[in-house]
Amino acid sequence: MSAETLVVRDLYTHYRTRLGENVYAVSGVSLTLKEGRVLGIAGESGCGKSTLALSLMGFYFPPLHYKSGSIVIDGTDIMAIDYETLRTQFLGVQIAYIPQAAMNALNPTRRVIDFMADVVRVHQPGASDAEIRAMVEQRFEALHLPKRVLPAYPCELSGGMKQRTVIAVSTLLNPKVLIADEPTSALDVTSQKAVIKMLRDLMNEGFVKSMIFITHELPLLYHVADDIAVMYAGQLVESGTADEIIMGAVHPYSHALMGSIIVPEEGMKDEKLKAIPGAPPNLKKVLPGCRFADRCPYAEDKCRLGTIEERALGARRYRCWREPEALKEIYSHE
């Protein structure tokens, strides 16, 4: 059985506005990531995916605040340690992050080799310049990146090359968990394929033990992820293997996402594309019941009452009071 590299339990985080209002961006999220697996997290813009990524890294800087829950990496709850320990012993080594705007993440006034050296020195302060150079060149060679990038400034690199360089920087210290927040956004198809191949190579060669891949493109996850968790309004509404979610989504929101895919995979579905009406709820005030109820065409009064708990369907989980057979029956009449 694969070891668990990341275990998250009942994580609650929120933003606090300058008016003192709370925006409940992550509410009760629980997930497990096992070694050798890629967990894809999908959902619309504004559903809390990037906030979840920042939260898992322990990046709690105003206006983002931690409320409760545990984030256990390699047996240690990072919410129970001080920031300096987190910075020097966990970030970059145990867990690393590829930001959503990765092409703008590089300091435009510094050469690539300089900020890669900074990453090494934080964790290996005694490393010499020659040792750091050899380490960086070895990683670039493993990822098929040309050494000519090292003395370059970010403005001298193409968008795809910037993205791949950021991936090299983020994974330089071989983290056990890599969080990639929409790493292929704003890239052309060829560059997307190169980035995905690079991420897969990192895992195949053992540089990265496991990965969370965040995107709003479900067809992309079908080719990248082993497991998928669908997020809506700060909650995970369904999780399971990639085949289970793509081929047989149970929760009405997951089902609606599959119906709105722009480029369906062959054999996945023959229905017409369907837009999801409305917009995600305002998370300043969380209403009782299912958060998708106001947009769900199958909602009943019961959906707007109390708390909708997760239900188990074998190894899968989904957040709806209906039985899966009843939901499938509803979908069959669309």
C-alpha positions in Angstrom: 0.0 0.0 0.0 1.3 3.5 -0.9 2.4 5.7 1.9 0.4 8.9 2.6 2.4 11.9 1.8 -0.3 14.5 2.6 -3.3 14.2 4.9 -5.7 17.1 5.3 -8.6 17.0 7.8 -11.4 19.5 8.2 -9.5 22.5 7.0 -11.2 25.9 7.4 -9.6 29.1 6.1 -11.0 32.5 5.2 -10.2 36.0 4.0 -10.9 39.0 6.1 -11.8 42.2 4.2 -10.8 45.7 5.3 -14.4 46.1 6.6 -13.9 43.2 8.9 -16.1 40.7 6.9 -15.0 37.1 6.5 -15.0 35.3 3.2 -15.2 31.6 3.9 -13.1 30.4 1.0 -12.2 26.9 2.2 -14.7 25.1 4.4 -14.1 21.7 5.9 -11.9 20.3 3.2 -10.4 16.8 3.9 -8.2 14.9 1.4 -5.5 12.3 1.3 -2.6 12.2 -1.2 -0.7 9.0 -1.6 2.9 8.5 -2.8 3.0 8.0 -6.6 -0.4 9.5 -7.2 -1.6 12.7 -8.9 -4.7 14.3 -7.4 -6.5 16.7 -9.7 -8.6 19.4 -8.2 -11.2 20.9 -10.6 -13.9 23.6 -10.4 -14.9 26.9 -11.7 -13.0 30.1 -11.1 -13.7 31.4 -7.7 -14.5 28.1 -6.1 -11.5 28.1 -3.8 -8.9 26.0 -5.6 -6.0 28.5 -5.4 -6.9 29.4 -1.8 -6.7 25.8 -0.9 -3.3 25.5 -2.6 -2.0 28.5 -0.6 -3.5 27.1 2.6 -1.8 23.7 2.1 1.5 25.5 1.9 0.9 27.3 5.2 1.0 30.7 3.4 -1.3 32.5 5.9 -0.6 36.1 5.3 -3.4 38.7 5.6 -6.0 38.8 4.3 -5.9 35.0 4.3 -6.4 33.5 7.8 -6.3 30.0 9.2 -9.2 28.9 11.4 -8.9 25.2 12.1 -8.0 21.8 10.7 -4.8 19.8 10.2 -2.3 19.6 7.3 0.0 16.6 7.9 3.0 16.2 5.7 5.2 13.1 6.3 3.7 12.7 9.7 4.0 16.4 10.8 1.1 18.8 11.2 2.5 22.0 9.7 -0.1 24.0 11.5 1.5 23.0 14.8 5.0 24.3 14.0 6.5 27.8 13.9 6.9 29.6 10.6 10.8 29.5 10.6 10.7 25.7 10.9 8.1 25.6 8.2 10.2 27.8 5.9 13.5 26.0 6.4 12.5 22.4 6.9 9.3 21.9 4.9 8.8 24.5 2.1 10.7 23.4 -1.0 11.8 20.2 0.7 8.7 18.4 1.8 6.1 20.5 -0.1 6.6 22.9 -3.1 4.3 25.2 -5.0 4.0 26.2 -8.6 2.0 29.5 -8.5 -0.9 30.1 -10.9 0.8 33.1 -12.5 4.1 31.2 -12.8 5.2 33.2 -15.8 5.2 36.3 -13.7 6.8 34.6 -10.6 10.4 35.2 -11.6 12.2 38.3 -10.4 12.8 40.3 -13.6 16.0 41.9 -12.2 17.9 38.7 -11.4 19.3 35.9 -13.5 17.8 32.4 -13.3 20.9 30.9 -11.7 20.8 33.6 -8.9 17.4 32.8 -7.5 18.0 29.0 -7.9 21.1 29.5 -5.8 19.0 31.3 -3.2 16.7 28.3 -2.9 19.6 26.0 -2.2 21.3 28.3 0.3 18.1 28.5 2.5 18.3 24.8 3.1 22.0 24.1 2.5 23.8 27.2 3.8 27.2 25.6 3.5 27.0 24.8 -0.2 29.6 26.4 -2.4 28.9 28.3 -5.6 30.5 25.4 -7.6 28.3 22.8 -5.8 25.2 24.8 -6.4 26.0 25.3 -10.1 26.6 21.6 -10.5 23.3 20.8 -8.7 21.3 23.2 -10.8 22.9 22.0 -14.1 22.2 18.4 -13.2 18.5 19.2 -12.6 18.2 21.2 -15.9 19.8 18.3 -17.8 17.3 15.8 -16.2 14.4 18.1 -17.2 15.8 18.6 -20.7 16.2 22.4 -20.2 19.1 24.1 -22.0 21.9 25.4 -19.8 21.7 28.7 -21.7 18.7 29.6 -19.6 20.8 29.8 -16.4 22.5 33.1 -17.0 19.4 34.6 -18.7 17.0 37.2 -17.3 13.3 36.3 -17.3 12.6 38.8 -20.1 14.8 36.8 -22.4 12.7 33.7 -22.1 9.5 32.7 -23.9 6.3 32.0 -21.9 6.7 28.3 -22.1 10.4 28.5 -21.1 9.5 30.7 -18.1 6.9 28.1 -17.0 9.3 25.3 -17.3 12.0 27.2 -15.4 9.6 27.9 -12.5 8.9 24.2 -12.3 12.6 23.5 -12.2 13.1 26.1 -9.4 10.1 24.7 -7.4 11.3 21.1 -7.6 15.0 21.7 -7.2 15.1 20.1 -3.7 13.0 17.1 -4.6 9.8 17.8 -2.6 7.6 14.9 -1.5 4.4 16.9 -2.5 4.2 19.3 -5.4 1.2 21.6 -5.8 0.8 22.8 -9.3 -1.8 25.6 -9.6 -3.0 25.8 -13.2 0.5 25.3 -14.6 -0.7 25.1 -18.2 -2.9 28.2 -18.2 -2.1 30.8 -20.9 0.1 28.3 -22.8 -0.4 27.0 -26.3 -1.1 23.3 -26.8 2.5 22.5 -27.6 3.8 24.2 -24.5 1.0 22.5 -22.4 2.2 19.1 -23.6 5.8 20.0 -22.7 4.8 21.1 -19.2 2.7 18.0 -18.5 5.5 15.8 -19.8 8.0 17.5 -17.5 5.7 17.1 -14.5 5.2 13.4 -15.3 8.9 12.9 -15.8 9.6 14.5 -12.3 7.4 11.8 -10.8 8.6 8.9 -12.9 12.2 9.7 -12.1 11.5 10.1 -8.4 12.2 13.8 -8.0 8.7 14.3 -6.8 6.8 11.7 -4.8 3.2 12.9 -5.4 1.4 15.9 -6.9 -1.8 18.0 -6.7 -2.7 19.4 -10.1 -5.2 22.2 -10.0 -7.2 23.2 -13.1 -10.6 24.1 -14.4 -10.1 21.9 -17.5 -11.5 18.5 -16.7 -10.4 17.0 -20.1 -6.8 17.9 -19.1 -7.1 16.1 -15.8 -8.2 12.9 -17.6 -4.7 12.8 -19.0 -2.8 13.9 -15.9 -4.5 12.8 -12.7 -5.0 9.4 -11.1 -7.7 10.8 -8.8 -9.9 13.9 -9.0 -11.7 16.0 -6.4 -14.3 18.5 -7.6 -14.5 21.7 -5.6 -17.4 24.1 -5.4 -17.9 27.2 -3.1 -15.1 26.2 -0.8 -16.1 22.5 -0.4 -15.1 19.3 -2.1 -18.4 18.0 -3.5 -17.1 14.7 -5.0 -13.9 12.7 -5.1 -12.8 9.5 -6.7 -10.6 8.1 -9.4 -10.2 10.0 -12.7 -12.2 7.3 -14.6 -15.0 7.4 -12.0 -15.4 11.2 -12.0 -14.9 11.7 -15.8 -17.0 8.8 -16.9 -19.7 8.7 -14.2 -19.9 11.9 -12.1 -22.5 11.5 -9.3 -22.9 14.9 -7.7 -25.1 17.3 -9.7 -22.2 19.9 -9.9 -19.7 17.4 -11.2 -22.3 16.1 -13.7 -22.9 19.7 -14.8 -19.2 20.3 -15.3 -19.0 17.3 -17.5 -21.9 18.6 -19.5 -20.2 21.9 -20.1 -16.9 20.5 -21.4 -15.9 22.4 -24.5 -13.8 19.6 -26.2 -15.2 16.3 -25.0 -12.9 13.3 -25.1 -13.8 10.5 -27.5 -16.4 8.2 -26.0 -17.0 10.3 -23.0 -20.4 11.8 -23.9 -22.6 12.6 -26.9 -24.9 15.2 -25.3 -25.0 18.8 -26.3 -22.9 21.2 -24.3 -24.8 22.8 -21.4 -24.1 26.0 -19.5 -24.4 26.0 -15.8 -26.9 28.8 -14.9 -26.1 31.4 -12.4 -22.9 32.0 -10.5 -21.2 30.6 -7.3 -22.6 32.0 -4.1 -21.2 34.9 -2.1 -19.1 33.3 0.5 -19.3 36.2 3.0 -22.5 34.6 4.2 -22.7 30.8 3.9 -26.3 29.6 3.6 -27.4 26.3 5.1 -27.9 23.2 2.9 -26.1 22.4 -0.3 -24.1 25.3 -1.7 -25.0 24.3 -5.3 -28.8 24.3 -4.6 -29.6 27.7 -6.1 -28.0 26.5 -9.4 -29.0 22.9 -9.4 -32.0 22.0 -11.6 -32.8 19.0 -9.3 -32.8 20.9 -6.0 -35.7 20.4 -3.6 -36.5 22.2 -0.3 -34.6 19.5 1.6 -31.4 20.6 -0.3 -31.5 24.0 1.5 -31.8 22.7 5.0 -29.2 21.8 7.6 -25.7 20.5 6.6 -25.2 18.2 3.7 -22.6 15.7 4.8 -20.3 13.6 2.6 -21.5 10.1 1.7 -19.3 7.1 0.8 -19.7 5.3 -2.4 -17.1 2.6 -2.1 -13.8 4.5 -2.1 -15.6 7.5 -3.7 -17.2 10.3 -1.7 -19.9 12.8 -2.7 -21.8 15.6 -0.9 -25.5 15.1 -1.7 -28.4 13.5 0.3 -29.7 11.5 -2.7 -28.6 7.9 -3.4 -26.4 7.5 -6.5 -29.0 5.3 -8.2 -31.6 8.1 -7.8 -29.2 10.7 -9.3 -28.3 8.4 -12.2 -32.0 7.9 -12.9 -32.5 11.7 -12.9 -29.6 12.2 -15.3 -30.9 9.4 -17.7 -34.0 11.5 -18.4 -32.2 14.7 -19.5 
